Amino acid sequence: MTLLRRATGLALILTYVLIVLGAWVRATGSGLSCPDWPTCYGHWVPLPSEIPPEAGYAYFQVMLEWVHRLIAGVILGPLILVIGWLGWRARGEQPRLPLYVGLLIGLLLIQGLLGGVTVLDQNSPWSVAVHLTTALILFSVLWLIFERTRGPAVAIAGPARLLSGVVWLLALGAMASAAMTAKSGASLACSTWPLCDGAWIPDLSDPEIRLHITHRWFAAGVGLGVVALAWFTRELAALRRLALLALALVTAEIALGGLVIVLAVPIWIAVVHQALGVLIFGVISLVMWRCQGPVAAMGSAHVRLSGA
């Protein structure tokens, strides 16, 4: 079980790096710098001389996309297969582990196919958003496995149990809508912050404004949800620090979101904004999985707590 936990921890780090690297690829407009898949310009390792001049991309952009593929296909993919094998072997200690690792491997296969679809569909907003959403769900399942290999689960009863799931969904929506907003060119559809061109509810007839404001509403929902989580878990030692960490990170993320608008989406802030968003999603995932302990299977080592 210790080896499984360590492998899962390494996969969590690599998945985080991969998602942030994907944001860097998107922010620099490098998503189509390798126009074919799974090779890049017909080569597994493209050299500068093999990039046609008419491609319109710097070699740095090509390598950014290539490294993203390398981590996903050569390092993280095989590691997740190892986690699947270790999870199956540990089924005697944690009977639900085969279900978790089965879901993880299924998501890995779907994500690999979506990577190809994203390239072949010319990085359309919807394909990028679906690709990111699947990556985030995979990231969350890794947190589930990491949490379940920690030791006896602590079942949380009360509002925190349901609320954590709602906040998780809101965070997923905020990340997906952010990807759609960026790829649709709607990042500056609202040119002011926190109001949208001077209004809390702008004219929604413009699809770019509608998309942009949807992301803001999702983000506001996450902020309010995390505040509620911090309140309902204030007396729960297993969750209090995580909820407060999430609250601090969300506060910083909202400030960064404002800077993205005020400074007209500089690349480095856009990448940091997503990096922090993924970190927040990871913390919220951990809170949710701790709240969703297997209540029905509680033994003498499990404790039921109140979320009120």
Secondary structure, 3 states (H helix, E strand, C coil): CHHHHHHHHHHHHHHHHHHHHHHHHHHCCCCCCCCCCCCECCECCCCHHHCCHHHCCCHHHHHHHHHHHHHHHHHHHHHHHHHHHHHHHHHHCCCCHHHHHHHHHHHHHHHHHHHHHHHHCCCCHHHHHHHHHHHHHHHHHHHHHHHHCCCCCCEEECHHHHHHHHHHHHHHHHHHHHHHHHHCCCCCCCCCCCCECCECCCCCCCHHHHHHHHHHHHHHHHHHHHHHHHHHCCCCHHHHHHHHHHHHHHHHHHHHHHHHHHCCCCHHHHHHHHHHHHHHHHHHHHHHHHHCCCHHHCCCCCCEEECC
